[in-house]
Amino acid sequence: MTPTLFICVNRRRGAGSCSGGGAFEVMAVLRTEIEARGLGWDIRLSPCLGHCALGPNIKASPNGPLLHGCTDGKEVMARLLEWRRG
């Protein structure tokens, strides 16, 4: 099954949020990395994943991890590749 990454892009006024923490920038890096590696993974924008103070947050599906503090796209990619290798 093709992995899908759900990237929280929620915005909150007056408080930290994934969008304000760089979620869109991380998403751009992940798109580039996925394309360059020919992985064919899907990326979807997600509403709040419930951990705003720990964001940006990304949920990998199916049965993948919920990643917190995703501020470095290349680091996130490495973590996701490790998950896929099992």
Phi and psi in degrees as a GROMACS rama.xvg file:
@    title "Ramachandran Plot"
@    xaxis  label "Phi"
@    yaxis  label "Psi"
@TYPE xy
-70.2365  128.184  THR-2
-65.377  144.402  PRO-3
-122.476  132.684  THR-4
-104.947  122.033  LEU-5
-100.385  110.938  PHE-6
-103.588  117.524  ILE-7
-67.3717  127.781  CYS-8
-124.509  26.3901  VAL-9
-63.6454  142.266  ASN-10
-117.848  133.795  ARG-11
-126.16  137.049  ARG-12
-78.3313  133.166  ARG-13
72.6723  10.0559  GLY-14
-149.13  162.006  ALA-15
-63.2384  149.26  GLY-16
-152.082  162.28  SER-17
-64.0605  -41.22  CYS-18
-61.4089  -46.5821  SER-19
-68.9668  -18.5324  GLY-20
-90.0354  1.51355  GLY-21
106.567  19.6467  GLY-22
-57.4559  -40.3594  ALA-23
-67.6121  -36.2057  PHE-24
-67.4222  -41.756  GLU-25
-64.2488  -41.2982  VAL-26
-59.5262  -41.6549  MET-27
-62.2419  -42.8859  ALA-28
-64.2367  -43.4979  VAL-29
-62.9273  -41.765  LEU-30
-57.8195  -45.8798  ARG-31
-62.9267  -46.2308  THR-32
-63.2634  -43.7997  GLU-33
-63.7625  -44.6104  ILE-34
-64.9573  -45.1406  GLU-35
-62.0777  -30.5446  ALA-36
-91.9256  -4.22178  ARG-37
64.2756  34.3643  GLY-38
-81.1575  -29.8765  LEU-39
69.5934  19.8303  GLY-40
-71.6471  153.483  TRP-41
-98.2924  140.979  ASP-42
-120.544  130.311  ILE-43
-128.034  143.496  ARG-44
-75.6661  141.417  LEU-45
-127.717  146.567  SER-46
-72.5759  -173.082  PRO-47
-51.0497  132.589  CYS-48
-98.232  4.54622  LEU-49
88.1484  12.1979  GLY-50
-135.986  50.9198  HIS-51
-52.9619  -41.879  CYS-52
-67.7682  -15.4655  ALA-53
-104.757  -0.0744446  LEU-54
-73.9143  177.16  GLY-55
-64.7542  147.334  PRO-56
-117.254  143.885  ASN-57
-135.714  130.829  ILE-58
-107.142  124.805  LYS-59
-96.1464  134.731  ALA-60
-134.091  146.755  SER-61
-86.3374  145.784  PRO-62
56.336  28.1248  ASN-63
-96.6006  178.54  GLY-64
-77.1055  158.51  PRO-65
-99.3585  111.353  LEU-66
-95.2562  137.582  LEU-67
-115.093  158.531  HIS-68
64.7562  36.51  GLY-69
-82.2134  76.9497  CYS-70
-103.445  -14.0623  THR-71
-119.289  106.7  ASP-72
-57.7083  -39.2193  GLY-73
-68.7521  -37.6284  LYS-74
-65.4401  -42.1401  GLU-75
-61.1616  -42.9841  VAL-76
-59.4363  -42.6549  MET-77
-61.604  -41.7699  ALA-78
-64.949  -39.2483  ARG-79
-69.6681  -38.5631  LEU-80
-64.0409  -38.1401  LEU-81
-62.6775  -42.5111  GLU-82
-59.3688  -44.6216  TRP-83
-68.5813  -31.0583  ARG-84
-71.0446  -23.0999  ARG-85
